Amino acid sequence: MTTESRPALVLDACVMMSGLLRPLLLDLAATGLFAPLWTYKIGQEWQRNAARLWQIEPQVLETEWHRMQERFPQADMGDVTEHEALLKHTDKKDKHVAAAGVAAVANTACAPISVVTWNTKDFSRSELRRQQLGLIDPDRLFVQWWPTHQSLLRHHIDATIHALVETGRRQPEATVAMLKRDRLFRLAGCYAR
C-alpha cells in the first residue's frame, strides 16, 4: 500500500494517445499535482493504437512506456481482473480502465481517484461513484485545475509545446490553436484570457 495523500488519476489509453496530453499530464504529475495510475493492459492498448494510427515504431513506444514506468513506479496497478467483476454497467472494453481505479481505492492512500478519458459515455458514472471513483474528460480536468493552478498549468503547457516543436513532433503554431487541435477547447479559452 502506498502512502501518498494526493489525488490520483487513471489515464485511459485514449488520453495517452495525444502527443501533447501525455507529456503534459506526466510532467504535471511529476510536480505532485496528482498521482498517475494505469495498468499494463492500458499501456499495451496505448502502444498498439499509437503504432497503428500514428505509424510510430513499436520499439519507440515500448521505450516510452518503460520510461513512464520508471518515472512513476507506483502508477501500475498490476492485474486488476478481479476488480472488473464489480463493474456491471461499464462498457466491457473499458472495464479494465475503471478496474485500475477500483484497485487504487483498495490499495493506495490516494484520494480522490478519478478516471480521465475522452470516452466518458462508455463508463457508468453511478457505478463508478459506488466504487468511490470520479469520471472526467481531460478538458474539464484542466478547467477544474485552472483557478488554483493557473501559473503551473501555463508554465507546463508552454514547456510541453516548446519541447514538442523543438523535437519536431509538432509544427510551430499558436498555443491556443494547438490546444484546440487536441480538443482542449475549454482550456484554450482559459489560456487565452
N, C-alpha and C positions, 0 to 999 in steps of 0.2 A: 504494500500500500504506500503510495506517495504521500508526502506531507504538504503539498502545495495548497495554498488557500487563495487561489485566484480563479477567475472564470476560465472555463475550458470550452473549446470549440472543435467538434468533429468536422474535419474538412472533407467534404464529398469530392469524389473524383472530378465531377463537372466543374468544381471551383478550382481545383488544381490544374485543369486544362489551360487556364489563362496564363500566358507568359507574363502578364502584369500582376494579376491577383496572387498567384502562388508566391513569388518572391516578396511582394508587398506584405502579405499576411505573415509569412515566415519571419521577415525582419521585424515586424511589429511584435510577434510572439517572442522574439529574442530580447526585446526591451522589457518583457514581463507583463505586457498588456493582457495577454491571455496565454493559456497552455494549449498548444495544438494537439489534436488526437486523430488517430487513423488506425487502420489495420493493414496487414499485408494484402488482403483482398482489395481494399480501396487503392493501395499503391499499384497493384497489378492492373486494375481497371484503368487507372490514370495512364500508366505506361502503354498499355495496349491501344487505348483510344488516341493518345497523343502520337504514337508511331503511325497509326493508320491515317488520322486526319491531317496531321501537320508534316508527315513524311520525315520524322525525326528518327535517326538511327536508334534502334532499341538499346544499344550499349550506352548511348549518351543518356537516355532516360534512366537506365538502371544505375548508372553512376550518380545521377542527380538524386535518385531515391536513396542510395546508400549515404550520400551527404546529408540528406534530410534526417535519416535515421540516426546518424552520428551527432548531428546538431541538436536533435530533440530525442534523446534515448528513452524518455518516459512516454512518448507520444503513441507508440504502438500498443494497442490494447490486446494484442495476441489473438488467440482463437476465440471468437465471440459467438460461435454457433449455438451454444446453449442459451444465449440471451435472445436469439431470433425467435424462439418458441413463444416468448412473451408478447410478440408483435403480431397480432392477428389482422390488423387493418391497414398496415403499411404495405405498400406495393412490394411484391415478392422480390423483385430485382434490387430493391433498396433496403431490405431488412438488415443486411449486414452493416449498413451505414448507421442506422438507428441503434443496432445492437452494440456498436462500438461505444455509443453514448451510454447505454444501459450498463455496459461493463465498467465504464468510467465512474458512474454513480456508485457502483458496488465496490470499486477498487481504488478510488482516489479520494483525496480530500478537496478536490476542485469543486467550486460552486460559484455561480450556476453553470450548468453544462447545456450547450445547445448544438444542434446540427446546423451547419451552414451549407446551403445547397441552392442552386438555381431551380431545382425540381421540387419545390415545396408541395405541389399538388400530389406528389407520389407518397407523401407521408401523412399519417393521421395525427393532426395536432392534439386531439383529445387523448389519443393513445400515448403520445409522447409525454404529454403533461402528467398522465398517470405514472409514467416511468421517471418523473422529475426532470424531463428534458424540454428545452425550448427548441424552436424551429425558426430560422430566419434566412433570408437571402443576403448575399454579400453587400448589395447596395444599401439595404435597410440597416445592416450591421454598421457600416461606416457612418451613416447618418446618425445612428444611435450614439456612436462614439464622439461625433463631431463637437458637441457643446463642451465636453470636458477634456478632449484630447486634440483640439484643432491644430496646435503647433506641432505636436508629434506626428499627426497624420500628414500635414503639409510637408514636413521635412522628409518623411519616408516615401510619400508619393513622388516628390521631386527627385529624391535619390534613386528610387527604383526606375523611374523613367529615364533618368540620366544614364544609369548603368545599362539599360536595355538599348538605348541609342548608341552608346559608346561601344558596345559589343556587337553592334549590327543586327540585333534581334528585332528592333523596331526602327522605323524611319522617323526622323525628326518631325514633330507636329506639336501644336499647342496642347498643353496638359488637359484642358477641358475636352478637347476633341478626342484625345486618347482615352480618357475616362469614359466618354460616351461610346467609343468604339467597343469597349469592354462591358457595355450595358450598365455602367455605373452612373446613370443619369442623375439621380438624387445627389450623389457625392459630387458630381461635376457642378451641380447648382450651388452646393455649399462652397466648393473650392473657388468658384467664380465670384462669390460675394466678398 
